[in-house]
Amino acid sequence: MNAAAPNLAPLNRTLDQELAALVRGASFECLVCGEFVLHVHGALACPECRSIVGEGQNVPDVELPSVEQAG
């Protein structure tokens, strides 16, 4: 017996979709390294890889805690 396979939606998302999920708060995962991000002064920052995501041209200069300090 050969059952018809259901249509499966792809699970991988585009970078734009991942970034939109991160900015709206649906995801807390850094797009670069996969660690949790911090919400700091209107931007999202990763203490592990030091990447910062902010809207517009005014990304704040953020002093992130080092990984050694955090844990």
Chimera marker file (.cmm) of the C-alpha trace (Angstrom):
<marker_set name="trace">
<marker id="1" x="0.000" y="0.000" z="0.000" r="1" g="1" b="0" radius="0.5"/>
<marker id="2" x="1.279" y="3.356" z="-0.955" r="1" g="1" b="0" radius="0.5"/>
<marker id="3" x="-0.237" y="6.210" z="1.045" r="1" g="1" b="0" radius="0.5"/>
<marker id="4" x="-0.097" y="9.664" z="-0.488" r="1" g="1" b="0" radius="0.5"/>
<marker id="5" x="2.512" y="11.830" z="1.179" r="1" g="1" b="0" radius="0.5"/>
<marker id="6" x="1.127" y="15.055" z="2.641" r="1" g="1" b="0" radius="0.5"/>
<marker id="7" x="2.478" y="18.342" z="1.370" r="1" g="1" b="0" radius="0.5"/>
<marker id="8" x="5.162" y="19.397" z="3.804" r="1" g="1" b="0" radius="0.5"/>
<marker id="9" x="6.102" y="23.022" z="4.213" r="1" g="1" b="0" radius="0.5"/>
<marker id="10" x="9.838" y="23.636" z="4.289" r="1" g="1" b="0" radius="0.5"/>
<marker id="11" x="11.123" y="24.320" z="7.809" r="1" g="1" b="0" radius="0.5"/>
<marker id="12" x="14.067" y="26.468" z="6.817" r="1" g="1" b="0" radius="0.5"/>
<marker id="13" x="13.414" y="30.189" z="6.715" r="1" g="1" b="0" radius="0.5"/>
<marker id="14" x="15.165" y="32.932" z="4.813" r="1" g="1" b="0" radius="0.5"/>
<marker id="15" x="17.531" y="35.347" z="6.520" r="1" g="1" b="0" radius="0.5"/>
<marker id="16" x="14.915" y="38.099" z="6.162" r="1" g="1" b="0" radius="0.5"/>
<marker id="17" x="12.337" y="35.946" z="7.941" r="1" g="1" b="0" radius="0.5"/>
<marker id="18" x="14.801" y="35.075" z="10.729" r="1" g="1" b="0" radius="0.5"/>
<marker id="19" x="15.715" y="38.750" z="11.176" r="1" g="1" b="0" radius="0.5"/>
<marker id="20" x="12.048" y="39.771" z="11.300" r="1" g="1" b="0" radius="0.5"/>
<marker id="21" x="11.353" y="37.109" z="13.944" r="1" g="1" b="0" radius="0.5"/>
<marker id="22" x="14.313" y="38.312" z="15.992" r="1" g="1" b="0" radius="0.5"/>
<marker id="23" x="13.303" y="41.982" z="15.826" r="1" g="1" b="0" radius="0.5"/>
<marker id="24" x="9.659" y="41.351" z="16.743" r="1" g="1" b="0" radius="0.5"/>
<marker id="25" x="10.679" y="39.178" z="19.705" r="1" g="1" b="0" radius="0.5"/>
<marker id="26" x="9.505" y="35.823" z="18.345" r="1" g="1" b="0" radius="0.5"/>
<marker id="27" x="13.081" y="34.537" z="18.419" r="1" g="1" b="0" radius="0.5"/>
<marker id="28" x="15.845" y="35.117" z="20.953" r="1" g="1" b="0" radius="0.5"/>
<marker id="29" x="18.594" y="33.369" z="18.984" r="1" g="1" b="0" radius="0.5"/>
<marker id="30" x="21.590" y="35.174" z="17.488" r="1" g="1" b="0" radius="0.5"/>
<marker id="31" x="21.645" y="34.837" z="13.698" r="1" g="1" b="0" radius="0.5"/>
<marker id="32" x="25.440" y="34.543" z="13.701" r="1" g="1" b="0" radius="0.5"/>
<marker id="33" x="26.267" y="32.054" z="16.457" r="1" g="1" b="0" radius="0.5"/>
<marker id="34" x="22.934" y="30.777" z="17.819" r="1" g="1" b="0" radius="0.5"/>
<marker id="35" x="23.359" y="32.050" z="21.384" r="1" g="1" b="0" radius="0.5"/>
<marker id="36" x="20.684" y="34.042" z="23.212" r="1" g="1" b="0" radius="0.5"/>
<marker id="37" x="20.588" y="37.780" z="22.480" r="1" g="1" b="0" radius="0.5"/>
<marker id="38" x="20.172" y="40.648" z="24.932" r="1" g="1" b="0" radius="0.5"/>
<marker id="39" x="17.860" y="43.626" z="24.467" r="1" g="1" b="0" radius="0.5"/>
<marker id="40" x="20.105" y="46.630" z="25.166" r="1" g="1" b="0" radius="0.5"/>
<marker id="41" x="19.257" y="50.305" z="24.476" r="1" g="1" b="0" radius="0.5"/>
<marker id="42" x="16.846" y="49.579" z="21.622" r="1" g="1" b="0" radius="0.5"/>
<marker id="43" x="19.125" y="47.051" z="19.934" r="1" g="1" b="0" radius="0.5"/>
<marker id="44" x="19.633" y="43.303" z="20.064" r="1" g="1" b="0" radius="0.5"/>
<marker id="45" x="23.155" y="42.274" z="20.997" r="1" g="1" b="0" radius="0.5"/>
<marker id="46" x="24.915" y="38.934" z="21.366" r="1" g="1" b="0" radius="0.5"/>
<marker id="47" x="27.419" y="38.720" z="24.230" r="1" g="1" b="0" radius="0.5"/>
<marker id="48" x="29.055" y="35.650" z="22.639" r="1" g="1" b="0" radius="0.5"/>
<marker id="49" x="29.977" y="36.865" z="19.134" r="1" g="1" b="0" radius="0.5"/>
<marker id="50" x="29.433" y="40.609" z="19.812" r="1" g="1" b="0" radius="0.5"/>
<marker id="51" x="27.055" y="41.119" z="16.861" r="1" g="1" b="0" radius="0.5"/>
<marker id="52" x="24.499" y="43.919" z="17.220" r="1" g="1" b="0" radius="0.5"/>
<marker id="53" x="21.210" y="44.314" z="15.359" r="1" g="1" b="0" radius="0.5"/>
<marker id="54" x="19.439" y="47.671" z="15.432" r="1" g="1" b="0" radius="0.5"/>
<marker id="55" x="16.940" y="49.520" z="13.318" r="1" g="1" b="0" radius="0.5"/>
<marker id="56" x="18.005" y="52.428" z="11.151" r="1" g="1" b="0" radius="0.5"/>
<marker id="57" x="21.385" y="54.077" z="11.101" r="1" g="1" b="0" radius="0.5"/>
<marker id="58" x="21.523" y="54.793" z="14.839" r="1" g="1" b="0" radius="0.5"/>
<marker id="59" x="22.871" y="51.578" z="16.330" r="1" g="1" b="0" radius="0.5"/>
<marker id="60" x="23.971" y="52.418" z="19.867" r="1" g="1" b="0" radius="0.5"/>
<marker id="61" x="27.505" y="51.855" z="21.070" r="1" g="1" b="0" radius="0.5"/>
<marker id="62" x="26.772" y="49.077" z="23.558" r="1" g="1" b="0" radius="0.5"/>
<marker id="63" x="29.084" y="47.769" z="26.251" r="1" g="1" b="0" radius="0.5"/>
<marker id="64" x="28.287" y="44.069" z="26.365" r="1" g="1" b="0" radius="0.5"/>
<marker id="65" x="29.148" y="41.853" z="29.302" r="1" g="1" b="0" radius="0.5"/>
<marker id="66" x="31.831" y="39.343" z="28.476" r="1" g="1" b="0" radius="0.5"/>
<marker id="67" x="31.051" y="35.650" z="28.500" r="1" g="1" b="0" radius="0.5"/>
<marker id="68" x="33.381" y="35.205" z="31.490" r="1" g="1" b="0" radius="0.5"/>
<marker id="69" x="31.374" y="37.761" z="33.484" r="1" g="1" b="0" radius="0.5"/>
<marker id="70" x="28.063" y="36.196" z="32.542" r="1" g="1" b="0" radius="0.5"/>
<marker id="71" x="28.759" y="32.716" z="33.522" r="1" g="1" b="0" radius="0.5"/>
<link id1="1" id2="2" r="1" g="1" b="0" radius="0.2"/>
<link id1="2" id2="3" r="1" g="1" b="0" radius="0.2"/>
<link id1="3" id2="4" r="1" g="1" b="0" radius="0.2"/>
<link id1="4" id2="5" r="1" g="1" b="0" radius="0.2"/>
<link id1="5" id2="6" r="1" g="1" b="0" radius="0.2"/>
<link id1="6" id2="7" r="1" g="1" b="0" radius="0.2"/>
<link id1="7" id2="8" r="1" g="1" b="0" radius="0.2"/>
<link id1="8" id2="9" r="1" g="1" b="0" radius="0.2"/>
<link id1="9" id2="10" r="1" g="1" b="0" radius="0.2"/>
<link id1="10" id2="11" r="1" g="1" b="0" radius="0.2"/>
<link id1="11" id2="12" r="1" g="1" b="0" radius="0.2"/>
<link id1="12" id2="13" r="1" g="1" b="0" radius="0.2"/>
<link id1="13" id2="14" r="1" g="1" b="0" radius="0.2"/>
<link id1="14" id2="15" r="1" g="1" b="0" radius="0.2"/>
<link id1="15" id2="16" r="1" g="1" b="0" radius="0.2"/>
<link id1="16" id2="17" r="1" g="1" b="0" radius="0.2"/>
<link id1="17" id2="18" r="1" g="1" b="0" radius="0.2"/>
<link id1="18" id2="19" r="1" g="1" b="0" radius="0.2"/>
<link id1="19" id2="20" r="1" g="1" b="0" radius="0.2"/>
<link id1="20" id2="21" r="1" g="1" b="0" radius="0.2"/>
<link id1="21" id2="22" r="1" g="1" b="0" radius="0.2"/>
<link id1="22" id2="23" r="1" g="1" b="0" radius="0.2"/>
<link id1="23" id2="24" r="1" g="1" b="0" radius="0.2"/>
<link id1="24" id2="25" r="1" g="1" b="0" radius="0.2"/>
<link id1="25" id2="26" r="1" g="1" b="0" radius="0.2"/>
<link id1="26" id2="27" r="1" g="1" b="0" radius="0.2"/>
<link id1="27" id2="28" r="1" g="1" b="0" radius="0.2"/>
<link id1="28" id2="29" r="1" g="1" b="0" radius="0.2"/>
<link id1="29" id2="30" r="1" g="1" b="0" radius="0.2"/>
<link id1="30" id2="31" r="1" g="1" b="0" radius="0.2"/>
<link id1="31" id2="32" r="1" g="1" b="0" radius="0.2"/>
<link id1="32" id2="33" r="1" g="1" b="0" radius="0.2"/>
<link id1="33" id2="34" r="1" g="1" b="0" radius="0.2"/>
<link id1="34" id2="35" r="1" g="1" b="0" radius="0.2"/>
<link id1="35" id2="36" r="1" g="1" b="0" radius="0.2"/>
<link id1="36" id2="37" r="1" g="1" b="0" radius="0.2"/>
<link id1="37" id2="38" r="1" g="1" b="0" radius="0.2"/>
<link id1="38" id2="39" r="1" g="1" b="0" radius="0.2"/>
<link id1="39" id2="40" r="1" g="1" b="0" radius="0.2"/>
<link id1="40" id2="41" r="1" g="1" b="0" radius="0.2"/>
<link id1="41" id2="42" r="1" g="1" b="0" radius="0.2"/>
<link id1="42" id2="43" r="1" g="1" b="0" radius="0.2"/>
<link id1="43" id2="44" r="1" g="1" b="0" radius="0.2"/>
<link id1="44" id2="45" r="1" g="1" b="0" radius="0.2"/>
<link id1="45" id2="46" r="1" g="1" b="0" radius="0.2"/>
<link id1="46" id2="47" r="1" g="1" b="0" radius="0.2"/>
<link id1="47" id2="48" r="1" g="1" b="0" radius="0.2"/>
<link id1="48" id2="49" r="1" g="1" b="0" radius="0.2"/>
<link id1="49" id2="50" r="1" g="1" b="0" radius="0.2"/>
<link id1="50" id2="51" r="1" g="1" b="0" radius="0.2"/>
<link id1="51" id2="52" r="1" g="1" b="0" radius="0.2"/>
<link id1="52" id2="53" r="1" g="1" b="0" radius="0.2"/>
<link id1="53" id2="54" r="1" g="1" b="0" radius="0.2"/>
<link id1="54" id2="55" r="1" g="1" b="0" radius="0.2"/>
<link id1="55" id2="56" r="1" g="1" b="0" radius="0.2"/>
<link id1="56" id2="57" r="1" g="1" b="0" radius="0.2"/>
<link id1="57" id2="58" r="1" g="1" b="0" radius="0.2"/>
<link id1="58" id2="59" r="1" g="1" b="0" radius="0.2"/>
<link id1="59" id2="60" r="1" g="1" b="0" radius="0.2"/>
<link id1="60" id2="61" r="1" g="1" b="0" radius="0.2"/>
<link id1="61" id2="62" r="1" g="1" b="0" radius="0.2"/>
<link id1="62" id2="63" r="1" g="1" b="0" radius="0.2"/>
<link id1="63" id2="64" r="1" g="1" b="0" radius="0.2"/>
<link id1="64" id2="65" r="1" g="1" b="0" radius="0.2"/>
<link id1="65" id2="66" r="1" g="1" b="0" radius="0.2"/>
<link id1="66" id2="67" r="1" g="1" b="0" radius="0.2"/>
<link id1="67" id2="68" r="1" g="1" b="0" radius="0.2"/>
<link id1="68" id2="69" r="1" g="1" b="0" radius="0.2"/>
<link id1="69" id2="70" r="1" g="1" b="0" radius="0.2"/>
<link id1="70" id2="71" r="1" g="1" b="0" radius="0.2"/>
</marker_set>
